[in-house]
Amino acid sequence: MTHATPAHPTLVNPHDRAVALLTVAQLREREHAAQASLPAHTLMARAGAAAAHFLREQIVHAPSALSTKPVWFAAGPGNNGGDALVAAAALKRAGIACEVCMPVEVKPADARWALAEARAAGVPITQTPPASFDAYGWLVDGLFGIGLARALDGVFAELARLLSTRRRSDAHVLALDVPSGLDSDTGNVVGGGPAVRASHTLTFIGAKPGLYTGVGRDYAGAVSVAPIGIDTAVSLDSAEIAWLNAPALFAPFLPARDFATHKGSFGTLAVIGGDTGMCGAPILAARAALLSGAGKVNVGFLGSDAPPYDAPHPELMLHDAAKLPLDAMDAVAAGCGMGSSASARQLVERILRLDAAVLLDADALNLVARDAALAAHVSEHARTRRAPCVLTPHPLEAARLLGVDTAELQRDRLASARALASRFEAVVVLKGSGTVIAAPDARLAINPTGNAALATGGTGDVLGGIIGALLAQRLPPFEAALAGVYLHGLAADTLVAQGDGPAGLAAGELAPMVRRLMNRLFYAPKP
């Protein structure tokens, strides 16, 4: 060979790391710059070697029933198929049985070279898949990568369905670069066609946003990154790059818990909401705020059936919302169970005129969406108070704020979050699988924590309370949103790992786990 391939390629696990998420355009730019100074076929050789290394590591540590079975590759007609062929050749030379299904012979020059390598190594190559996959161990999706522009069809659509069916029966399915059929920028399925549902994805050069948001998390499975020798290092404050949310982005902003601190050191929060019949929502948010470290937590109810005190947490101070001294608050979280009455609208306007940090959720967002004057106040808050509001919409609420339908909003979650942040000059938390956090200065992050346990009533109220508490503790709005979303999702992940979900996890169970995680991760005594 005329190119160097590392004996042990670098593989990066993005777990708990602030990893740059690169769009197709950003990846192409870096790829073309690297190719200009490298011998022919180098990047494909490195990608294939990384895939082979990943598979060897998995096979070595697999139960014998899996480790003795051959690896089956599905190779597409482009460079993704070339990566699969190089990996198959490397495995064959390492003494691991493998087979390639290539319905259409590869076309690009690099992939033609890879095909010659596979043939020289003696890799069996067929045009049709087997009648059954029971004889195989790992199944590898090398059909299409980030360049796919239209829905999978014909034999490739059928292969995608076969691989996805096997994955649903707990088979080990590895996608090379991205699951075939998945848009690596948006996390949507290309053209509404089929896509491969993988258990693992080995993505090349850098991580992609579509692997972490939309349906991407479901299709990608566990993601590893193979940099293949291309430098993707960028500054954490770069506004052009989206980031995978991780403690490195927000931990430096958490307040110290010195011996000499007191309740005033950690701020006073007001949670406003709870119209008649909906008083549970602000109670959930306030409890979460208390357990997330706020010094003092007040609750202001709009409804006539508000409780006199909260028995599990009598530390919470409960009020009629109209009588609560909002001017004395460091932060206000408004909207949970607030309703849409005239008094609710007046309260939101009053809150937006405060010097305090402000979070708007749920009904407060719906009031803003249909009231141009309130919308203008949201933007004005950032300009006159020198701190943007935090908005925490789910997709339907976000669509109302943008004046589009939900399908259009979900078509590109990153662009939608950026548009909202720009329009309202606010920090936006666009909830959903792979929550997107966008700042008005164009900073963007995708959150990797959380699971289906959060698909139950009240979890959004808990999130609002956590972020509100962090705002009261004087975290900047963007970092408060990053921290709140990360810990909220991590609490759900931890509870599911303990067997307390995903089915049946109640929203109220999240806050005690958030408290435990905050203390364990950021405030544990140093030995």
SESEPA-561546 format. One record per residue (C-alpha): z, y, x. Coordinates in nm, 2 decimals. Layout:
N
PT,Z,Y,X
...
***
This chain:
527
PT,0.00,0.00,0.00
PT,-0.06,0.36,0.11
PT,0.25,0.49,-0.07
PT,0.62,0.44,-0.03
PT,0.83,0.29,-0.30
PT,1.20,0.29,-0.26
PT,1.37,-0.05,-0.22
PT,1.63,0.05,-0.47
PT,1.50,0.32,-0.70
PT,1.75,0.58,-0.82
PT,1.85,0.53,-1.19
PT,2.07,0.79,-1.36
PT,2.29,0.73,-1.66
PT,2.31,1.07,-1.85
PT,2.64,0.98,-2.01
PT,2.88,1.27,-1.98
PT,2.64,1.47,-1.77
PT,2.48,1.81,-1.83
PT,2.12,1.68,-1.79
PT,1.81,1.90,-1.82
PT,1.59,1.80,-2.11
PT,1.23,1.86,-2.03
PT,0.94,1.91,-2.27
PT,0.60,1.75,-2.21
PT,0.46,2.08,-2.07
PT,0.76,2.11,-1.83
PT,0.72,1.75,-1.72
PT,0.34,1.78,-1.67
PT,0.40,2.09,-1.45
PT,0.64,1.90,-1.22
PT,0.43,1.59,-1.22
PT,0.11,1.77,-1.12
PT,0.29,1.96,-0.85
PT,0.43,1.64,-0.70
PT,0.09,1.46,-0.72
PT,-0.08,1.72,-0.51
PT,0.13,1.63,-0.21
PT,0.15,1.25,-0.25
PT,-0.09,0.96,-0.18
PT,-0.28,0.81,-0.47
PT,-0.09,0.59,-0.71
PT,0.25,0.69,-0.57
PT,0.42,0.80,-0.89
PT,0.29,0.50,-1.09
PT,0.42,0.27,-0.81
PT,0.76,0.44,-0.82
PT,0.78,0.42,-1.20
PT,0.69,0.06,-1.21
PT,0.93,-0.02,-0.93
PT,1.21,0.16,-1.12
PT,1.14,-0.04,-1.43
PT,1.14,-0.37,-1.23
PT,1.47,-0.27,-1.07
PT,1.62,-0.19,-1.40
PT,1.51,-0.52,-1.54
PT,1.63,-0.72,-1.24
PT,1.97,-0.56,-1.27
PT,2.00,-0.64,-1.63
PT,1.88,-1.00,-1.58
PT,2.12,-1.07,-1.29
PT,2.41,-0.97,-1.51
PT,2.29,-1.13,-1.83
PT,2.42,-1.45,-1.98
PT,2.23,-1.76,-1.85
PT,2.06,-1.81,-2.19
PT,1.89,-1.47,-2.14
PT,1.85,-1.46,-1.76
PT,1.64,-1.77,-1.74
PT,1.38,-1.65,-2.00
PT,1.06,-1.48,-1.89
PT,1.00,-1.10,-1.95
PT,0.72,-1.01,-2.19
PT,0.53,-0.68,-2.15
PT,0.32,-0.50,-2.40
PT,0.07,-0.28,-2.20
PT,-0.13,0.00,-2.36
PT,-0.47,0.13,-2.24
PT,-0.33,0.44,-2.04
PT,-0.09,0.51,-1.77
PT,0.21,0.38,-1.96
PT,0.04,0.04,-1.95
PT,-0.01,0.09,-1.58
PT,0.36,0.14,-1.53
PT,0.42,-0.19,-1.72
PT,0.17,-0.37,-1.50
PT,0.33,-0.25,-1.18
PT,0.67,-0.36,-1.31
PT,0.54,-0.70,-1.40
PT,0.38,-0.74,-1.06
PT,0.71,-0.65,-0.89
PT,0.91,-0.90,-1.11
PT,0.66,-1.18,-1.04
PT,0.68,-1.12,-0.66
PT,1.06,-1.13,-0.70
PT,1.04,-1.48,-0.86
PT,1.10,-1.37,-1.22
PT,0.86,-1.51,-1.47
PT,0.68,-1.26,-1.68
PT,0.37,-1.22,-1.90
PT,0.16,-0.92,-2.00
PT,-0.01,-0.86,-2.34
PT,-0.29,-0.61,-2.29
PT,-0.50,-0.59,-2.61
PT,-0.73,-0.32,-2.46
PT,-0.79,-0.31,-2.08
PT,-0.64,0.00,-1.91
PT,-0.87,0.29,-1.84
PT,-0.73,0.55,-1.60
PT,-0.78,0.51,-1.23
PT,-0.41,0.47,-1.15
PT,-0.37,0.21,-1.43
PT,-0.68,0.02,-1.30
PT,-0.51,0.00,-0.96
PT,-0.20,-0.13,-1.13
PT,-0.40,-0.39,-1.31
PT,-0.54,-0.51,-0.98
PT,-0.18,-0.53,-0.84
PT,-0.07,-0.75,-1.14
PT,-0.36,-0.98,-1.10
PT,-0.31,-1.01,-0.73
PT,0.06,-1.10,-0.80
PT,-0.05,-1.38,-1.04
PT,0.09,-1.22,-1.36
PT,-0.05,-1.40,-1.67
PT,-0.23,-1.14,-1.89
PT,-0.33,-1.21,-2.25
PT,-0.49,-1.00,-2.52
PT,-0.28,-1.12,-2.81
PT,0.10,-1.15,-2.86
PT,0.27,-1.49,-2.89
PT,0.33,-1.64,-3.23
PT,0.70,-1.63,-3.16
PT,0.91,-1.43,-2.91
PT,1.19,-1.69,-2.90
PT,1.09,-1.81,-2.56
PT,1.12,-1.47,-2.40
PT,1.42,-1.26,-2.28
PT,1.35,-0.89,-2.23
PT,1.06,-0.74,-2.42
PT,0.91,-0.43,-2.26
PT,0.72,-0.15,-2.45
PT,0.46,-0.01,-2.21
PT,0.21,0.09,-2.48
PT,0.22,0.47,-2.49
PT,0.42,0.75,-2.32
PT,0.46,1.12,-2.37
PT,0.09,1.19,-2.41
PT,0.05,1.02,-2.75
PT,-0.10,1.28,-2.99
PT,-0.17,1.07,-3.31
PT,-0.01,0.79,-3.50
PT,-0.02,0.44,-3.37
PT,-0.28,0.23,-3.55
PT,-0.45,-0.11,-3.53
PT,-0.32,-0.36,-3.28
PT,-0.08,-0.11,-3.12
PT,0.08,-0.03,-3.45
PT,0.13,-0.41,-3.51
PT,0.28,-0.45,-3.16
PT,0.52,-0.16,-3.23
PT,0.63,-0.33,-3.56
PT,0.68,-0.67,-3.38
PT,0.90,-0.51,-3.11
PT,1.10,-0.32,-3.37
PT,1.15,-0.63,-3.58
PT,1.28,-0.82,-3.27
PT,1.51,-0.53,-3.19
PT,1.66,-0.54,-3.54
PT,1.75,-0.91,-3.47
PT,1.94,-0.79,-3.15
PT,1.67,-0.86,-2.90
PT,1.66,-0.67,-2.58
PT,1.37,-0.42,-2.60
PT,1.31,-0.18,-2.31
PT,1.08,0.12,-2.37
PT,0.91,0.27,-2.06
PT,0.94,0.65,-2.06
PT,0.97,0.69,-2.44
PT,0.95,0.45,-2.72
PT,0.58,0.43,-2.82
PT,0.51,0.64,-3.12
PT,0.80,0.88,-3.06
PT,0.74,1.25,-3.00
PT,0.94,1.32,-2.68
PT,0.97,1.69,-2.76
PT,1.09,1.67,-3.12
PT,1.24,1.33,-3.18
PT,1.01,1.26,-3.47
PT,0.76,0.98,-3.51
PT,0.41,1.09,-3.42
PT,0.19,1.13,-3.72
PT,0.43,0.95,-3.95
PT,0.31,0.61,-3.82
PT,0.52,0.33,-3.68
PT,0.72,0.36,-3.35
PT,0.90,0.11,-3.13
PT,1.27,0.08,-3.19
PT,1.42,0.00,-2.85
PT,1.76,-0.11,-2.73
PT,1.71,0.07,-2.40
PT,1.48,0.34,-2.27
PT,1.40,0.40,-1.90
PT,1.26,0.75,-1.90
PT,1.07,0.88,-1.59
PT,1.11,1.21,-1.40
PT,1.36,1.36,-1.64
PT,1.53,1.32,-1.98
PT,1.34,1.44,-2.28
PT,1.49,1.62,-2.59
PT,1.32,1.38,-2.84
PT,1.53,1.10,-2.70
PT,1.85,1.27,-2.83
PT,1.77,1.43,-3.16
PT,1.61,1.35,-3.49
PT,1.53,0.98,-3.52
PT,1.50,0.97,-3.14
PT,1.85,0.84,-3.09
PT,1.79,0.55,-3.32
PT,1.46,0.46,-3.15
PT,1.56,0.51,-2.79
PT,1.88,0.32,-2.77
PT,2.07,0.35,-2.44
PT,1.88,0.60,-2.21
PT,1.86,0.58,-1.83
PT,1.66,0.83,-1.62
PT,1.44,0.73,-1.32
PT,1.36,1.06,-1.13
PT,1.09,0.88,-0.92
PT,1.14,1.13,-0.64
PT,1.05,1.44,-0.84
PT,1.30,1.73,-0.82
PT,1.39,1.86,-1.16
PT,1.69,2.06,-1.05
PT,1.74,2.38,-1.25
PT,2.02,2.63,-1.29
PT,2.26,2.57,-1.58
PT,2.20,2.92,-1.70
PT,1.83,2.88,-1.73
PT,1.71,2.99,-2.08
PT,1.39,2.80,-2.06
PT,1.55,2.45,-2.04
PT,1.74,2.26,-2.31
PT,2.05,2.08,-2.19
PT,2.22,1.76,-2.29
PT,2.57,1.88,-2.39
PT,2.85,1.77,-2.17
PT,3.19,1.89,-2.05
PT,3.05,2.07,-1.75
PT,2.89,2.32,-1.99
PT,3.22,2.42,-2.16
PT,3.53,2.28,-1.98
PT,3.56,2.59,-1.75
PT,3.60,2.81,-2.05
PT,3.90,2.62,-2.20
PT,4.23,2.81,-2.18
PT,4.49,2.71,-1.92
PT,4.81,2.57,-2.07
PT,5.06,2.73,-1.83
PT,5.43,2.70,-1.87
PT,5.46,3.07,-1.95
PT,5.22,3.06,-2.24
PT,5.32,3.09,-2.60
PT,5.16,3.06,-2.95
PT,5.01,3.40,-2.91
PT,4.83,3.29,-2.60
PT,4.61,3.06,-2.81
PT,4.51,3.29,-3.09
PT,4.55,3.32,-3.46
PT,4.28,3.17,-3.69
PT,4.22,3.22,-4.06
PT,4.03,2.95,-4.25
PT,3.89,3.10,-4.57
PT,3.75,2.90,-4.86
PT,3.88,2.66,-5.13
PT,3.77,2.79,-5.47
PT,3.92,2.61,-5.77
PT,3.88,2.24,-5.74
PT,3.78,2.26,-5.37
PT,4.10,2.34,-5.19
PT,4.09,2.02,-4.98
PT,3.80,2.15,-4.77
PT,3.99,2.44,-4.60
PT,4.30,2.22,-4.56
PT,4.08,1.97,-4.37
PT,3.94,2.25,-4.15
PT,4.29,2.41,-4.09
PT,4.45,2.08,-3.99
PT,4.17,2.02,-3.75
PT,4.22,2.37,-3.61
PT,4.59,2.31,-3.56
PT,4.53,1.99,-3.37
PT,4.26,2.15,-3.16
PT,4.50,2.39,-3.00
PT,4.50,2.71,-3.20
PT,4.83,2.90,-3.17
PT,4.87,2.99,-3.54
PT,4.65,2.88,-3.84
PT,4.64,3.06,-4.17
PT,4.45,2.93,-4.48
PT,4.32,3.17,-4.74
PT,4.23,3.02,-5.08
PT,4.01,3.17,-5.34
PT,4.10,2.92,-5.61
PT,4.38,2.92,-5.87
PT,4.50,2.57,-5.79
PT,4.59,2.62,-5.42
PT,4.90,2.43,-5.30
PT,5.21,2.63,-5.19
PT,5.22,2.45,-4.86
PT,5.06,2.15,-4.68
PT,5.32,1.87,-4.67
PT,5.17,1.68,-4.37
PT,5.14,2.01,-4.17
PT,5.39,2.27,-4.30
PT,5.30,2.46,-3.98
PT,4.99,2.59,-4.17
PT,5.05,2.92,-4.34
PT,4.88,2.92,-4.69
PT,4.78,3.24,-4.87
PT,4.58,3.39,-5.15
PT,4.26,3.48,-4.96
PT,4.25,3.84,-5.10
PT,4.60,3.91,-4.96
PT,4.55,3.76,-4.62
PT,4.57,4.03,-4.34
PT,4.23,3.94,-4.19
PT,4.25,4.24,-3.94
PT,4.53,4.05,-3.76
PT,4.32,3.75,-3.69
PT,4.16,3.66,-3.36
PT,3.90,3.44,-3.54
PT,3.79,3.36,-3.89
PT,3.62,3.04,-4.01
PT,3.48,3.09,-4.36
PT,3.28,2.90,-4.62
PT,3.43,2.55,-4.67
PT,3.47,2.50,-5.04
PT,3.43,2.87,-5.10
PT,3.19,2.86,-5.39
PT,2.94,3.13,-5.48
PT,3.14,3.38,-5.69
PT,3.13,3.76,-5.65
PT,3.47,3.75,-5.49
PT,3.34,3.49,-5.24
PT,3.05,3.72,-5.15
PT,3.29,4.02,-5.11
PT,3.51,3.82,-4.88
PT,3.22,3.72,-4.66
PT,3.11,4.08,-4.63
PT,3.46,4.19,-4.54
PT,3.48,3.91,-4.28
PT,3.16,4.02,-4.12
PT,3.30,4.37,-4.07
PT,3.59,4.24,-3.87
PT,3.63,4.27,-3.49
PT,3.73,3.90,-3.49
PT,3.52,3.61,-3.39
PT,3.35,3.47,-3.70
PT,3.23,3.12,-3.80
PT,3.03,3.08,-4.12
PT,2.98,2.74,-4.28
PT,2.88,2.57,-4.61
PT,2.90,2.81,-4.91
PT,2.92,3.12,-4.68
PT,2.58,3.02,-4.54
PT,2.43,2.98,-4.88
PT,2.56,3.33,-4.98
PT,2.39,3.47,-4.66
PT,2.07,3.28,-4.73
PT,2.02,3.45,-5.07
PT,2.16,3.80,-4.99
PT,1.96,4.02,-4.75
PT,2.25,4.26,-4.71
PT,2.49,3.98,-4.59
PT,2.22,3.85,-4.36
PT,2.19,4.19,-4.20
PT,2.57,4.20,-4.15
PT,2.55,3.87,-3.96
PT,2.31,4.03,-3.71
PT,2.50,4.35,-3.70
PT,2.82,4.16,-3.60
PT,2.66,4.06,-3.27
PT,2.54,4.41,-3.20
PT,2.85,4.61,-3.29
PT,3.13,4.35,-3.20
PT,2.95,4.23,-2.89
PT,2.99,3.87,-2.99
PT,2.76,3.67,-3.21
PT,2.88,3.48,-3.52
PT,2.87,3.10,-3.51
PT,2.66,2.95,-3.80
PT,2.70,2.57,-3.86
PT,2.43,2.47,-4.11
PT,2.32,2.12,-4.20
PT,1.94,2.09,-4.24
PT,1.93,2.20,-4.60
PT,2.14,2.50,-4.54
PT,1.94,2.59,-4.23
PT,1.61,2.56,-4.43
PT,1.75,2.80,-4.69
PT,1.84,3.05,-4.41
PT,1.49,3.03,-4.27
PT,1.31,3.02,-4.61
PT,1.14,2.69,-4.55
PT,1.17,2.34,-4.68
PT,1.39,2.08,-4.51
PT,1.09,1.87,-4.39
PT,0.94,2.17,-4.22
PT,1.27,2.25,-4.05
PT,1.32,1.90,-3.93
PT,0.97,1.88,-3.79
PT,1.09,2.06,-3.48
PT,1.47,2.09,-3.48
PT,1.49,2.27,-3.15
PT,1.24,2.54,-3.25
PT,1.42,2.57,-3.59
PT,1.76,2.62,-3.42
PT,1.60,2.88,-3.18
PT,1.44,3.06,-3.47
PT,1.77,3.08,-3.66
PT,1.96,3.20,-3.35
PT,1.70,3.47,-3.30
PT,1.67,3.58,-3.66
PT,2.05,3.62,-3.71
PT,2.15,3.70,-3.35
PT,2.40,3.42,-3.39
PT,2.50,3.10,-3.22
PT,2.36,2.82,-3.44
PT,2.49,2.47,-3.47
PT,2.21,2.28,-3.65
PT,2.39,1.96,-3.75
PT,2.24,1.61,-3.78
PT,2.17,1.33,-3.54
PT,2.15,1.50,-3.21
PT,2.30,1.83,-3.32
PT,2.12,2.13,-3.17
PT,2.32,2.43,-3.04
PT,2.12,2.75,-2.99
PT,2.23,3.09,-2.87
PT,2.05,3.42,-2.94
PT,1.98,3.46,-2.56
PT,1.77,3.14,-2.58
PT,2.02,2.89,-2.43
PT,1.99,2.55,-2.60
PT,2.17,2.22,-2.59
PT,2.15,1.89,-2.77
PT,2.47,1.70,-2.84
PT,2.47,1.33,-2.75
PT,2.80,1.23,-2.92
PT,2.86,1.12,-3.28
PT,2.74,0.84,-3.50
PT,2.70,0.73,-3.86
PT,3.08,0.75,-3.92
PT,3.03,1.13,-3.96
PT,2.80,1.07,-4.26
PT,3.09,1.12,-4.51
PT,3.24,1.42,-4.70
PT,3.46,1.66,-4.51
PT,3.35,1.60,-4.15
PT,3.16,1.93,-4.15
PT,3.48,2.10,-4.26
PT,3.66,1.94,-3.96
PT,3.39,2.06,-3.72
PT,3.43,2.41,-3.85
PT,3.80,2.40,-3.80
PT,3.76,2.27,-3.44
PT,3.51,2.54,-3.34
PT,3.72,2.81,-3.52
PT,4.03,2.70,-3.32
PT,3.83,2.73,-3.00
PT,3.71,3.08,-3.10
PT,4.07,3.18,-3.17
PT,4.15,3.05,-2.81
PT,3.89,3.31,-2.70
PT,3.61,3.08,-2.58
PT,3.28,3.25,-2.59
PT,3.09,3.15,-2.91
PT,2.82,2.93,-2.74
PT,3.08,2.74,-2.54
PT,3.31,2.71,-2.84
PT,3.03,2.55,-3.03
PT,2.94,2.32,-2.74
PT,3.30,2.20,-2.71
PT,3.36,2.16,-3.08
PT,3.05,1.96,-3.14
PT,3.10,1.74,-2.84
PT,3.46,1.66,-2.92
PT,3.40,1.61,-3.29
PT,3.12,1.35,-3.21
PT,3.33,1.19,-2.93
PT,3.62,1.14,-3.17
PT,3.39,0.95,-3.40
PT,3.25,0.74,-3.11
PT,3.60,0.66,-2.99
PT,3.72,0.56,-3.34
PT,3.42,0.34,-3.40
PT,3.48,0.17,-3.06
PT,3.83,0.09,-3.19
PT,3.69,-0.06,-3.50
PT,3.78,0.22,-3.74
PT,3.42,0.29,-3.83
PT,3.14,0.36,-3.89
PT,3.20,0.24,-4.24
PT,3.49,0.39,-4.42
PT,3.60,0.64,-4.15
PT,3.77,0.94,-4.33
PT,3.71,1.30,-4.21
PT,4.09,1.35,-4.17
PT,4.10,1.08,-3.91
PT,3.89,1.28,-3.67
PT,4.13,1.56,-3.58
PT,4.41,1.35,-3.43
PT,4.16,1.18,-3.21
PT,4.01,1.52,-3.11
PT,4.36,1.63,-3.00
PT,4.40,1.31,-2.80
PT,4.06,1.35,-2.63
PT,4.12,1.72,-2.55
PT,4.45,1.64,-2.38
PT,4.32,1.33,-2.20
PT,4.00,1.49,-2.07
PT,4.12,1.85,-2.00
PT,4.50,1.88,-2.00
PT,4.63,1.55,-1.85
PT,4.89,1.62,-1.58
PT,4.75,1.61,-1.23
PT,4.92,1.35,-1.01
***
